[in-house]
C-alpha cells in the first residue's frame, strides 16, 4: 500500500469494493470487462487521488481494491465509478442497452465495502509497542 499526501494529511486508505449488475444479469463477458476496465481507469484519471490497485469481475459483479483519500467519501467515489462506467458500457454495447431499457443504469443499487490493511491485533500491538519504544528515551531525559 502506498502512503499518500494531501495538503494537511497523510493517509493510507484502501478499500475492497463490490457491486453487482442490476437483476444479477450476467453481462460482464471478457470483451465487456475490457471496456469496463478502460472506463474505470479513465474515471481515475479524471480524479487523480483515486487509485485502483486491482480489479476483477464475475459475470454479474465487480471487485476492486481502490485507494480513496479522506476528502472524498466512499459513496461519492463508488457513485462516480458506477455512474460513468454504466454510461460508457451502455453507449458501447447495444445488447446492454436492450437488456436495460430504463435509463437508470446497469448496476444494482448499493455496494459492499471493507477496509484493507492491518488487522485489529496488528494495530493494537503497534500502539502498545510505541509506549515501550519511547521509555528508554524518557529515562535518559530525567
LINRA-V204636 format. One record per pair of residues at least 12 apart in sequence whose C-alpha atoms are under 6 Angstrom apart, sorted by sequence separation. I is the first residue (numbers start at 0). J is the second residue. D is the distance in Angstrom with one decimal. If there is no record, write none. Layout:
# LINRA-V204636
I:J:D / I:J:D
This chain:
# LINRA-V204636
52:64:5.3 / 52:65:5.4 / 51:65:4.4 / 50:65:5.6 / 50:66:5.0 / 49:66:5.6 / 49:67:5.3 / 85:104:5.6 / 85:105:5.7 / 27:58:4.4 / 26:58:5.8 / 25:58:4.6 / 25:59:4.6 / 24:59:5.7 / 23:59:5.3 / 20:59:5.3 / 19:59:5.7 / 20:60:5.8 / 19:60:3.9 / 18:60:5.6 / 18:61:5.5 / 17:61:5.5 / 17:62:4.6 / 16:62:5.8 / 38:84:5.4 / 16:63:5.3 / 15:63:5.8 / 15:64:4.6 / 14:64:5.6 / 14:65:5.4 / 13:65:5.5 / 13:66:4.4 / 12:66:5.6 / 21:105:5.5 / 20:105:5.8 / 21:106:4.7 / 20:106:4.3 / 21:107:4.0 / 19:106:5.9 / 20:107:5.2 / 19:107:5.7 / 18:110:4.6 / 17:110:5.7 / 17:111:5.1 / 16:111:5.6 / 16:112:4.5 / 15:112:5.5 / 15:113:5.3 / 14:113:5.6 / 14:114:4.5 / 13:114:6.0 / 14:115:5.3 / 13:115:5.3
